[in-house]
Amino acid sequence: MEPLIAAAGLAASVLGVVGALPQLLRTARTRDVAGLSLTAVACSAGSDLAWIAYSLAMDLAISAGAAASLALVELSLGALLAARLGWPTRPLLIAAGWAVALTAVAGAGGWPALGLVLPLSYGGRMAPAVWAAWRTHLPTGISLSCWLAVLAESVLWAVYGLAHHDRAITLYAGFGLLAGLAVSSRLLMAAERIRLARGLLADGLVPDGPAPELLAVDG
């Protein structure tokens, strides 16, 4: 049974990174940020750094490796978004404040407290991404494959977390399932409009700029 559980964790780790790459590559290629949230991405990177520390302390090497890989991808995506939006102050200050808060929690309550806050924070930091996806009329900048991967990854992390009796990872998986379902359903519901809008963008029929009307983004 243990090899199967380890395999589930490894598969979730690989899927998490592979699933996150399409969003990074799409944003780098098209510079289309409609529907993306810099706040969510920046806070995600900070939380993943905290996950590394927690996983190492709990002797969960697979989880630590996954968090390190995702942190690298999210930091790269955050830099692209920040540059595209002109390095707005508010989202970056929120992310910095969140990192300070996580450090304070770990210092005051130790690893058990951090293990409780981290999955709750995952749900909280996914909220801006879900909100941005549903608020944006044409969320052309969001990668559907990325969010479908979140769904699959969350199922695997649920198996891994339950097998190791780790509440933090299990709750993390639950919030991932909810967020993945919310964003994926939004993209599937608007799939035809998104396809047509992307065609206009590809043909250069929408003017370029930091935030044209079609590319309205959530900070």
C-alpha positions as CSV (number, residue, x, y, z in Angstrom):
1,M,0.0,0.0,0.0
2,E,2.8,2.4,0.9
3,P,4.3,2.3,-2.7
4,L,0.9,3.2,-4.1
5,I,0.5,6.1,-1.7
6,A,4.0,7.4,-2.6
7,A,3.1,7.0,-6.3
8,A,-0.1,9.1,-5.7
9,G,2.0,11.8,-4.1
10,L,4.6,11.7,-6.9
11,A,1.9,11.8,-9.5
12,A,0.2,14.8,-7.8
13,S,3.6,16.6,-7.7
14,V,4.3,16.1,-11.3
15,L,0.7,16.9,-12.3
16,G,0.8,20.1,-10.2
17,V,3.8,21.4,-12.0
18,V,2.8,20.2,-15.5
19,G,-0.7,21.6,-15.0
20,A,0.7,25.0,-13.9
21,L,3.0,25.3,-16.9
22,P,0.4,25.9,-19.6
23,Q,-0.8,29.1,-17.8
24,L,2.8,30.4,-17.5
25,L,3.6,29.6,-21.1
26,R,0.4,31.0,-22.4
27,T,0.9,34.3,-20.4
28,A,4.5,34.6,-21.6
29,R,3.5,33.9,-25.2
30,T,0.3,36.1,-25.5
31,R,0.6,38.6,-22.7
32,D,-3.1,38.1,-22.3
33,V,-3.9,38.5,-18.6
34,A,-7.7,38.7,-18.7
35,G,-9.2,36.9,-15.8
36,L,-5.9,36.4,-13.9
37,S,-5.3,37.7,-10.4
38,L,-1.9,38.9,-9.4
39,T,-3.0,38.9,-5.8
40,A,-3.8,35.2,-6.0
41,V,-0.6,34.3,-7.8
42,A,1.6,36.3,-5.4
43,C,0.0,34.9,-2.3
44,S,0.2,31.4,-3.7
45,A,3.9,31.7,-4.1
46,G,4.3,32.9,-0.5
47,S,2.2,30.0,0.7
48,D,4.1,27.4,-1.3
49,L,7.3,28.6,0.4
50,A,5.6,28.0,3.8
51,W,4.5,24.5,2.5
52,I,8.1,23.6,1.9
53,A,9.0,24.3,5.5
54,Y,6.0,22.5,6.9
55,S,6.5,19.4,4.7
56,L,10.1,19.1,5.6
57,A,9.2,19.4,9.3
58,M,6.5,16.7,9.0
59,D,8.9,14.5,7.0
60,L,6.8,14.7,3.8
61,A,9.5,15.0,1.2
62,I,7.2,14.5,-1.7
63,S,5.0,17.4,-0.6
64,A,8.1,19.6,-0.1
65,G,9.4,18.9,-3.6
66,A,6.0,19.7,-5.1
67,A,5.7,23.0,-3.2
68,A,9.2,24.0,-4.3
69,S,8.4,23.3,-8.0
70,L,5.1,25.2,-7.8
71,A,6.7,28.2,-6.0
72,L,9.2,28.5,-8.9
73,V,6.4,28.5,-11.5
74,E,4.2,30.9,-9.5
75,L,7.0,33.4,-8.9
76,S,7.7,33.4,-12.7
77,L,4.0,33.9,-13.5
78,G,3.7,36.6,-10.9
79,A,6.6,38.5,-12.4
80,L,5.0,38.3,-15.8
81,L,1.6,39.6,-14.5
82,A,3.3,42.3,-12.4
83,A,5.2,43.6,-15.4
84,R,2.2,43.5,-17.7
85,L,0.1,45.5,-15.1
86,G,2.9,48.0,-14.4
87,W,3.9,46.5,-11.0
88,P,0.8,47.6,-9.0
89,T,1.5,48.2,-5.3
90,R,-1.6,46.8,-3.7
91,P,-1.4,43.1,-4.7
92,L,2.3,43.0,-3.9
93,L,1.8,44.5,-0.5
94,I,-1.0,42.0,0.3
95,A,1.3,39.2,-0.7
96,A,4.1,40.5,1.5
97,G,1.7,40.9,4.4
98,W,0.5,37.4,3.9
99,A,4.1,36.0,4.1
100,V,4.7,37.9,7.3
101,A,1.4,36.5,8.8
102,L,2.4,33.0,8.0
103,T,5.8,33.5,9.6
104,A,4.1,34.9,12.7
105,V,1.8,31.9,12.9
106,A,4.6,29.4,12.7
107,G,6.6,31.3,15.3
108,A,3.7,31.6,17.7
109,G,2.0,28.2,17.3
110,G,4.6,26.0,15.7
111,W,4.1,23.5,12.9
112,P,0.6,22.3,14.0
113,A,-0.7,25.9,13.8
114,L,0.9,26.4,10.4
115,G,-0.5,23.1,9.2
116,L,-4.0,24.4,10.1
117,V,-3.6,27.9,8.5
118,L,-2.0,26.8,5.3
119,P,-4.9,24.8,3.8
120,L,-7.3,27.6,5.0
121,S,-5.0,30.1,3.3
122,Y,-5.1,28.0,0.1
123,G,-8.9,28.4,0.0
124,G,-8.5,32.1,0.7
125,R,-5.9,32.7,-1.9
126,M,-7.9,30.7,-4.5
127,A,-10.9,33.0,-3.9
128,P,-9.4,36.0,-5.9
129,A,-8.7,33.6,-8.8
130,V,-12.3,32.3,-8.8
131,W,-13.7,35.8,-8.4
132,A,-11.6,37.1,-11.2
133,A,-12.6,34.2,-13.5
134,W,-16.3,34.8,-12.9
135,R,-16.2,38.6,-12.8
136,T,-14.3,38.9,-16.1
137,H,-16.8,38.9,-19.0
138,L,-14.2,37.2,-21.3
139,P,-11.6,35.4,-19.2
140,T,-9.4,34.7,-22.3
141,G,-6.2,34.7,-20.3
142,I,-7.0,31.6,-18.2
143,S,-5.8,28.2,-19.2
144,L,-8.5,25.5,-18.9
145,S,-6.0,22.7,-18.9
146,C,-4.3,24.3,-15.9
147,W,-7.5,24.1,-13.8
148,L,-8.5,20.6,-15.0
149,A,-5.0,19.6,-13.8
150,V,-5.8,21.3,-10.4
151,L,-8.9,19.0,-10.2
152,A,-6.9,15.8,-10.9
153,E,-4.0,16.9,-8.6
154,S,-6.4,17.6,-5.8
155,V,-7.9,14.1,-6.0
156,L,-4.4,12.6,-5.7
157,W,-3.4,14.8,-2.8
158,A,-6.6,13.8,-1.0
159,V,-5.5,10.2,-1.3
160,Y,-2.0,11.0,-0.1
161,G,-3.1,13.2,2.8
162,L,-5.7,10.7,4.0
163,A,-3.2,7.9,3.9
164,H,-0.7,9.8,5.9
165,H,-3.4,11.1,8.3
166,D,-2.2,14.7,7.5
167,R,-5.1,17.1,8.0
168,A,-3.3,20.0,6.3
169,I,-2.8,18.2,3.0
170,T,-6.3,16.7,3.0
171,L,-7.9,20.1,3.6
172,Y,-5.7,21.5,0.9
173,A,-7.0,18.9,-1.5
174,G,-10.6,19.7,-0.6
175,F,-10.2,23.4,-1.3
176,G,-8.4,22.6,-4.6
177,L,-11.4,20.5,-5.7
178,L,-13.8,23.4,-5.0
179,A,-11.7,26.0,-6.8
180,G,-10.9,23.7,-9.7
181,L,-14.6,23.0,-10.2
182,A,-15.6,26.7,-9.9
183,V,-13.1,28.0,-12.5
184,S,-13.3,25.0,-14.9
185,S,-17.1,25.3,-15.0
186,R,-16.8,29.1,-15.7
187,L,-14.5,28.5,-18.6
188,L,-16.6,25.7,-20.0
189,M,-19.8,27.7,-19.8
190,A,-18.1,30.6,-21.7
191,A,-16.0,28.4,-24.0
192,E,-17.5,29.6,-27.3
193,R,-17.3,33.3,-26.4
194,I,-13.7,32.8,-25.2
195,R,-12.8,31.0,-28.4
196,L,-14.1,33.9,-30.6
197,A,-12.4,36.5,-28.4
198,R,-9.1,34.7,-28.6
199,G,-9.5,34.7,-32.4
200,L,-9.9,38.5,-32.4
201,L,-6.8,38.9,-30.2
202,A,-4.8,36.6,-32.4
203,D,-5.8,38.6,-35.5
204,G,-4.7,41.8,-33.8
205,L,-8.3,43.3,-33.9
206,V,-8.1,44.3,-30.2
207,P,-5.7,47.2,-29.5
208,D,-2.7,46.4,-27.4
209,G,-2.1,48.1,-24.1
210,P,-1.7,47.5,-20.3
211,A,-5.4,47.0,-19.7
212,P,-7.7,47.5,-22.7
213,E,-11.4,47.0,-22.0
214,L,-11.4,43.4,-23.2
215,L,-8.4,42.6,-21.0
216,A,-9.8,44.1,-17.8
217,V,-8.1,42.2,-15.0
218,D,-8.4,41.8,-11.2
219,G,-5.4,43.1,-9.4
